Structure formats: structure tokens, C-alpha cells
């Protein structure tokens, strides 16, 4: 199965894929809460003892990166689609041709 077929397969079953990802995340948070599986004795901060802390931190960091990059892009990096169409042509100003 090539990559395009796989993407189309997953896109047609998007709701199932989302629920599967939520289930896997919940399973990992439950495993993180079991002290026999994940040793948190050497955690550096108090928040590291909460189950799912690093999952929440990673999600928050990704969301912050996306929001900041969108803001940064709209703050001046992005130009209109017709940005280059508005410029006068070289020969029309009476300059060198």
C-alpha cells in the first residue's frame, strides 16, 4: 500500500483515527499513574509527579508554537498574493529597457 492510499484510507475514517489516538493517550496516562511502571523518584520538580504531565506540556508547547508562528506570520512576514503584480514593469517607467 503506498502512502497516498494510506492517507486516503485514514482520511475516510477520521473519526475512528481520532478516537484511537485519544484512547492511546488515555492508556499512556493511566500507565504513567502506575508507580511500578514509571519511576518518578528522581523527578526534578513537583509537577513531574502528576500523571500525564509531559503529555499536557507537549500539547501546550506545540499549540504555543503554532499560535506564535501564525501571529508572527500575520505581523509582517506574509504578503498579499498579488504583491508582485502591483509593481510597475521595468520598461513602463521610462527607464532603461
Secondary structure, DSSP 4 states (H G I P E B T S, - for coil): --HHHHHHHHHHTHHHHHHHHHHHHHHHHHHHH-TTTS--TT-SSGGGGSTTHHHHHHHHHHHHHHHHHHHHIIIII---TTTTTTSPPGGGGTS--
